[in-house]
């Protein structure tokens, strides 16, 4: 999803800074690598240092965090805690660092977009760690949207909650699924661009369900 969002914004002539564990995968104007073996505070400090060096005194129109992944495991799984740790790193670490970046580098009236998951609005017994992490991102969205949450004046935060994204990985592991119920990555990228531009932007703190039926996608609050 990140690569598709990047390409879409580049096609609209945006200057792009990308944070990734492998900058060779991006076409960003400014790429920042982070180290997977760093602690959470170490990752934040490194990313902040690099963003400040690349952005300087300029403010950003939007900060979009689509980092994440998937791992399963119920309470009786030997990998439940291991997988939960990975999910927390991929979703919660990245989202929280995006929030602190927004507090410093997002322009007034800018957009912070985070990525949750619709299934995490309820029980996720077969993927407990995933559900915990995505539910935490939902809570983070609400907290940062509060007037005391720390965002610049008139800036907004919204969290998309996809059901299933049409990614190469999902197609590989769920090859017999009904793809007409999967959301195209380009559709998400287009919506993110609209929100950054202030078009049909949801109220700050919104948790937005992203659902696709018969290849038609809706974004519902």
ZATIPA-739839 format. One record per residue (C-alpha): residue number from 1; residue in three letters; x, y, z. Coordinates in Angstrom, 3 decimals. Layout:
+-----+------+----------+----------+----------+
!  nr ! rest !       c1 !       c2 !       c3 !
+-----+------+----------+----------+----------+
! NUM !  Ala !        X !        Y !        Z !
...
+-----+------+----------+----------+----------+
This chain:
+-----+------+----------+----------+----------+
!  nr ! rest !       c1 !       c2 !       c3 !
+-----+------+----------+----------+----------+
!   1 !  Unk !    0.000 !    0.000 !    0.000 !
!   2 !  Unk !    2.782 !    2.429 !    0.859 !
!   3 !  Unk !    4.371 !    2.198 !   -2.585 !
!   4 !  Unk !    1.036 !    2.776 !   -4.308 !
!   5 !  Unk !    0.252 !    5.800 !   -2.118 !
!   6 !  Unk !    3.720 !    7.187 !   -2.820 !
!   7 !  Unk !    3.351 !    6.733 !   -6.573 !
!   8 !  Unk !   -0.087 !    8.368 !   -6.576 !
!   9 !  Unk !    1.107 !   11.451 !   -4.712 !
!  10 !  Unk !    4.175 !   11.678 !   -6.939 !
!  11 !  Unk !    1.857 !   11.680 !   -9.952 !
!  12 !  Unk !    0.215 !   14.764 !   -8.398 !
!  13 !  Unk !    3.604 !   16.499 !   -8.102 !
!  14 !  Unk !    3.955 !   16.223 !   -4.329 !
!  15 !  Unk !    7.378 !   16.209 !   -2.699 !
!  16 !  Unk !    7.585 !   12.908 !   -0.813 !
!  17 !  Unk !    9.589 !   11.797 !    2.189 !
!  18 !  Unk !    9.445 !    8.068 !    2.878 !
!  19 !  Unk !   10.260 !    6.155 !    6.072 !
!  20 !  Unk !   11.065 !    2.501 !    5.433 !
!  21 !  Unk !   13.407 !   -0.227 !    6.586 !
!  22 !  Unk !   14.676 !   -0.416 !    2.994 !
!  23 !  Unk !   14.807 !    2.878 !    1.103 !
!  24 !  Unk !   15.742 !    1.093 !   -2.127 !
!  25 !  Unk !   12.091 !    0.067 !   -2.465 !
!  26 !  Unk !   10.815 !    3.634 !   -2.766 !
!  27 !  Unk !   10.865 !    6.411 !   -5.342 !
!  28 !  Unk !   10.649 !    9.144 !   -2.722 !
!  29 !  Unk !   12.373 !   12.486 !   -2.995 !
!  30 !  Unk !   13.835 !   11.914 !    0.451 !
!  31 !  Unk !   14.200 !    8.433 !    1.960 !
!  32 !  Unk !   14.744 !    7.541 !    5.605 !
!  33 !  Unk !   15.868 !    4.119 !    6.731 !
!  34 !  Unk !   15.133 !    2.848 !   10.210 !
!  35 !  Unk !   16.714 !   -0.099 !   11.963 !
!  36 !  Unk !   14.467 !   -3.012 !   12.834 !
!  37 !  Unk !   16.568 !   -3.914 !   15.879 !
!  38 !  Unk !   16.220 !   -0.459 !   17.459 !
!  39 !  Unk !   13.971 !    0.075 !   20.449 !
!  40 !  Unk !   10.800 !    2.127 !   20.070 !
!  41 !  Unk !   12.406 !    5.324 !   21.483 !
!  42 !  Unk !   15.508 !    4.758 !   19.356 !
!  43 !  Unk !   13.427 !    4.435 !   16.200 !
!  44 !  Unk !   11.552 !    7.623 !   17.047 !
!  45 !  Unk !   14.721 !    9.602 !   17.762 !
!  46 !  Unk !   16.403 !    8.418 !   14.546 !
!  47 !  Unk !   13.375 !    9.106 !   12.366 !
!  48 !  Unk !   12.827 !   12.549 !   13.895 !
!  49 !  Unk !   16.456 !   13.458 !   13.319 !
!  50 !  Unk !   16.316 !   12.392 !    9.688 !
!  51 !  Unk !   12.959 !   14.039 !    8.978 !
!  52 !  Unk !   14.181 !   17.314 !   10.477 !
!  53 !  Unk !   17.257 !   17.153 !    8.247 !
!  54 !  Unk !   15.179 !   16.548 !    5.127 !
!  55 !  Unk !   12.282 !   18.883 !    5.797 !
!  56 !  Unk !   13.989 !   21.730 !    7.637 !
!  57 !  Unk !   11.574 !   24.524 !    8.496 !
!  58 !  Unk !    9.027 !   23.471 !    5.864 !
!  59 !  Unk !    5.709 !   22.054 !    7.010 !
!  60 !  Unk !    4.047 !   19.004 !    5.469 !
!  61 !  Unk !    0.600 !   18.862 !    3.866 !
!  62 !  Unk !    0.061 !   15.337 !    5.087 !
!  63 !  Unk !    1.594 !   12.470 !    7.018 !
!  64 !  Unk !    0.286 !    9.075 !    5.955 !
!  65 !  Unk !    1.108 !    5.961 !    7.941 !
!  66 !  Unk !    0.205 !    2.725 !    6.198 !
!  67 !  Unk !    2.788 !    0.518 !    7.903 !
!  68 !  Unk !    1.517 !   -2.793 !    9.204 !
!  69 !  Unk !    1.265 !   -6.490 !    8.638 !
!  70 !  Unk !   -0.681 !   -9.555 !    9.682 !
!  71 !  Unk !   -0.032 !  -12.492 !   11.984 !
!  72 !  Unk !   -2.496 !  -14.874 !   13.586 !
!  73 !  Unk !   -2.698 !  -16.657 !   16.899 !
!  74 !  Unk !   -5.290 !  -17.375 !   19.587 !
!  75 !  Unk !   -4.528 !  -17.591 !   23.309 !
!  76 !  Unk !   -3.573 !  -21.271 !   23.027 !
!  77 !  Unk !   -1.070 !  -20.633 !   20.239 !
!  78 !  Unk !    2.607 !  -20.887 !   21.129 !
!  79 !  Unk !    3.244 !  -17.903 !   18.858 !
!  80 !  Unk !    0.514 !  -15.618 !   20.191 !
!  81 !  Unk !    2.768 !  -13.324 !   22.230 !
!  82 !  Unk !    5.542 !  -13.441 !   19.634 !
!  83 !  Unk !    3.107 !  -12.426 !   16.914 !
!  84 !  Unk !    1.491 !   -9.805 !   19.123 !
!  85 !  Unk !    4.916 !   -8.254 !   19.681 !
!  86 !  Unk !    5.455 !   -8.072 !   15.913 !
!  87 !  Unk !    2.018 !   -6.567 !   15.317 !
!  88 !  Unk !    2.634 !   -3.949 !   18.000 !
!  89 !  Unk !    5.914 !   -2.949 !   16.400 !
!  90 !  Unk !    4.481 !   -2.777 !   12.907 !
!  91 !  Unk !    1.263 !   -0.913 !   13.698 !
!  92 !  Unk !    1.549 !    0.857 !   17.038 !
!  93 !  Unk !    5.191 !    1.919 !   16.960 !
!  94 !  Unk !    4.817 !    3.319 !   13.453 !
!  95 !  Unk !    1.515 !    5.070 !   14.158 !
!  96 !  Unk !    2.696 !    6.670 !   17.369 !
!  97 !  Unk !    5.878 !    7.936 !   15.700 !
!  98 !  Unk !    3.741 !    9.337 !   12.877 !
!  99 !  Unk !    1.755 !   11.228 !   15.502 !
! 100 !  Unk !    4.834 !   12.784 !   17.084 !
! 101 !  Unk !    6.098 !   13.721 !   13.624 !
! 102 !  Unk !    2.761 !   15.383 !   12.892 !
! 103 !  Unk !    2.996 !   17.422 !   16.075 !
! 104 !  Unk !    6.278 !   18.913 !   14.862 !
! 105 !  Unk !    6.124 !   18.898 !   11.072 !
! 106 !  Unk !    2.487 !   18.912 !    9.916 !
! 107 !  Unk !    1.204 !   22.251 !    8.717 !
! 108 !  Unk !   -1.830 !   23.927 !   10.249 !
! 109 !  Unk !   -4.861 !   22.383 !    8.603 !
! 110 !  Unk !   -2.840 !   19.369 !    7.457 !
! 111 !  Unk !   -3.860 !   15.706 !    7.561 !
! 112 !  Unk !   -2.518 !   12.771 !    9.542 !
! 113 !  Unk !   -3.840 !    9.431 !    8.283 !
! 114 !  Unk !   -3.376 !    6.220 !   10.230 !
! 115 !  Unk !   -4.313 !    2.644 !    9.353 !
! 116 !  Unk !   -6.454 !    0.479 !   11.578 !
! 117 !  Unk !   -8.658 !   -2.467 !   10.628 !
! 118 !  Unk !  -12.403 !   -2.988 !   10.634 !
! 119 !  Unk !  -12.202 !   -6.503 !   12.172 !
! 120 !  Unk !  -10.510 !   -4.974 !   15.238 !
! 121 !  Unk !  -13.774 !   -3.204 !   16.096 !
! 122 !  Unk !  -14.852 !   -6.569 !   17.465 !
! 123 !  Unk !  -13.323 !   -9.797 !   18.719 !
! 124 !  Unk !  -10.405 !  -11.239 !   16.749 !
! 125 !  Unk !   -9.909 !  -14.628 !   18.437 !
! 126 !  Unk !   -7.825 !  -16.141 !   15.650 !
! 127 !  Unk !   -5.522 !  -13.131 !   15.431 !
! 128 !  Unk !   -5.414 !  -11.658 !   18.914 !
! 129 !  Unk !   -2.170 !   -9.732 !   18.509 !
! 130 !  Unk !   -3.355 !   -8.163 !   15.274 !
! 131 !  Unk !   -6.655 !   -7.121 !   16.813 !
! 132 !  Unk !   -4.953 !   -5.647 !   19.877 !
! 133 !  Unk !   -2.561 !   -3.585 !   17.772 !
! 134 !  Unk !   -5.167 !   -2.237 !   15.384 !
! 135 !  Unk !   -7.562 !   -1.435 !   18.247 !
! 136 !  Unk !   -4.726 !    0.553 !   19.818 !
! 137 !  Unk !   -4.382 !    2.562 !   16.590 !
! 138 !  Unk !   -8.110 !    3.316 !   16.741 !
! 139 !  Unk !   -7.716 !    4.592 !   20.303 !
! 140 !  Unk !   -4.640 !    6.584 !   19.330 !
! 141 !  Unk !   -6.654 !    8.304 !   16.611 !
! 142 !  Unk !   -9.306 !    9.421 !   19.079 !
! 143 !  Unk !   -6.748 !   10.662 !   21.588 !
! 144 !  Unk !   -4.680 !   12.634 !   19.084 !
! 145 !  Unk !   -7.849 !   14.215 !   17.661 !
! 146 !  Unk !   -8.697 !   15.709 !   21.049 !
! 147 !  Unk !   -7.956 !   19.457 !   21.323 !
! 148 !  Unk !   -5.283 !   18.519 !   23.860 !
! 149 !  Unk !   -3.867 !   15.771 !   21.612 !
! 150 !  Unk !   -0.982 !   17.861 !   20.324 !
! 151 !  Unk !   -1.716 !   18.342 !   16.621 !
! 152 !  Unk !   -1.207 !   21.733 !   14.938 !
! 153 !  Unk !   -4.159 !   24.107 !   14.746 !
! 154 !  Unk !   -6.962 !   22.893 !   12.482 !
! 155 !  Unk !   -5.028 !   19.751 !   11.560 !
! 156 !  Unk !   -7.026 !   16.532 !   11.374 !
! 157 !  Unk !   -6.361 !   12.875 !   12.001 !
! 158 !  Unk !   -8.368 !   10.077 !   10.408 !
! 159 !  Unk !   -7.962 !    6.318 !   10.606 !
! 160 !  Unk !   -8.928 !    4.073 !    7.716 !
! 161 !  Unk !  -10.256 !    0.650 !    8.695 !
! 162 !  Unk !  -10.061 !   -1.680 !    5.695 !
! 163 !  Unk !  -11.647 !   -5.113 !    5.673 !
! 164 !  Unk !   -9.360 !   -6.677 !    3.051 !
! 165 !  Unk !   -6.919 !   -4.861 !    0.793 !
! 166 !  Unk !   -6.127 !   -6.228 !   -2.655 !
! 167 !  Unk !   -2.400 !   -6.766 !   -2.107 !
! 168 !  Unk !   -0.088 !   -9.232 !   -3.852 !
! 169 !  Unk !    0.448 !  -10.996 !   -0.532 !
! 170 !  Unk !   -3.278 !  -11.440 !    0.078 !
! 171 !  Unk !   -3.743 !  -12.776 !   -3.447 !
! 172 !  Unk !   -0.928 !  -15.258 !   -2.893 !
! 173 !  Unk !   -2.281 !  -16.650 !    0.369 !
! 174 !  Unk !   -6.017 !  -16.328 !   -0.396 !
! 175 !  Unk !   -6.024 !  -17.145 !   -4.084 !
! 176 !  Unk !   -9.552 !  -18.566 !   -4.042 !
! 177 !  Unk !  -11.174 !  -15.577 !   -2.332 !
! 178 !  Unk !  -13.749 !  -13.290 !   -3.912 !
! 179 !  Unk !  -11.613 !  -10.396 !   -5.123 !
! 180 !  Unk !  -14.692 !   -8.248 !   -5.792 !
! 181 !  Unk !  -14.836 !   -7.775 !   -2.008 !
! 182 !  Unk !  -11.249 !   -6.551 !   -1.770 !
! 183 !  Unk !  -10.328 !   -2.878 !   -1.841 !
! 184 !  Unk !   -7.894 !   -1.792 !   -4.588 !
! 185 !  Unk !   -4.803 !   -0.037 !   -3.264 !
! 186 !  Unk !   -5.211 !    2.746 !   -5.821 !
! 187 !  Unk !   -8.646 !    3.539 !   -4.377 !
! 188 !  Unk !   -7.137 !    4.092 !   -0.938 !
! 189 !  Unk !   -4.364 !    6.234 !   -2.396 !
! 190 !  Unk !   -6.863 !    8.388 !   -4.261 !
! 191 !  Unk !   -8.935 !    8.897 !   -1.121 !
! 192 !  Unk !   -5.855 !    9.819 !    0.922 !
! 193 !  Unk !   -4.981 !   12.446 !   -1.676 !
! 194 !  Unk !   -8.520 !   13.850 !   -1.571 !
! 195 !  Unk !   -8.375 !   14.184 !    2.193 !
! 196 !  Unk !   -4.977 !   15.868 !    2.084 !
! 197 !  Unk !   -6.453 !   18.348 !   -0.382 !
! 198 !  Unk !   -9.379 !   18.933 !    1.974 !
! 199 !  Unk !  -11.969 !   17.272 !   -0.262 !
! 200 !  Unk !  -14.629 !   15.301 !    1.650 !
! 201 !  Unk !  -12.214 !   15.074 !    4.579 !
! 202 !  Unk !  -13.859 !   13.392 !    7.588 !
! 203 !  Unk !  -14.026 !   15.066 !   10.972 !
! 204 !  Unk !  -10.835 !   14.738 !   12.984 !
! 205 !  Unk !  -10.835 !   11.539 !   15.020 !
! 206 !  Unk !  -12.973 !    9.634 !   12.539 !
! 207 !  Unk !  -12.614 !    5.895 !   12.197 !
! 208 !  Unk !  -13.488 !    5.231 !    8.570 !
! 209 !  Unk !  -14.654 !    1.784 !    7.483 !
! 210 !  Unk !  -13.345 !    0.872 !    4.034 !
! 211 !  Unk !  -15.581 !   -1.741 !    2.439 !
! 212 !  Unk !  -15.779 !   -3.120 !   -1.087 !
! 213 !  Unk !  -18.757 !   -5.002 !   -2.501 !
! 214 !  Unk !  -19.032 !   -5.988 !   -6.160 !
! 215 !  Unk !  -15.830 !   -4.027 !   -6.811 !
! 216 !  Unk !  -17.414 !   -0.813 !   -5.484 !
! 217 !  Unk !  -15.680 !    0.774 !   -2.476 !
! 218 !  Unk !  -17.248 !    2.959 !    0.200 !
! 219 !  Unk !  -15.644 !    4.973 !    2.987 !
! 220 !  Unk !  -18.100 !    5.065 !    5.890 !
! 221 !  Unk !  -17.810 !    6.762 !    9.269 !
+-----+------+----------+----------+----------+
